[in-house]
Amino acid sequence: MRKLLALLSVSLLAASISWADNQVKSATIVSQSSVSCGQKKSKKSSTDVLCQQYTVHTDTVEYQIRQQKPGDMEIIPPNTPIEYTLNKNKMKFKANGKKYEFLIVGTSALPAPTATK
């Protein structure tokens, strides 16, 4: 009986920790750029392949995210509010009613806002 109770409590703890990571949070896309993410080679030449990279601001963190595969993906304009979740090195979010999944390629902490008197 004790083993069952211990196993149940550990399971509940693990479930609550994994649930906390998947909470929907709000952020804003602040900039967009095209970056090289590989080369497409043919028999005679090679051309650079471009991927869209975005800077996303939350209250405390700035994320650099990049599309996973180069292709025909519409550009999301700056100052677009998003609702996102994080899963390992990926950010899943909704913008303008559509769902997206991007790779997180960089993070940095934002300075804490100063209190005005």
PyMOL commands that set and color helices and strands:
alter all, ss='L'
color gray80, all
select helices_A, chain A and resi 2-21
alter helices_A, ss='H'
color red, helices_A
select strands_A, chain A and resi 25-41+46-57+61-67+80-87+90-95+98-109
alter strands_A, ss='S'
color yellow, strands_A
deselect
rebuild
show_as cartoon
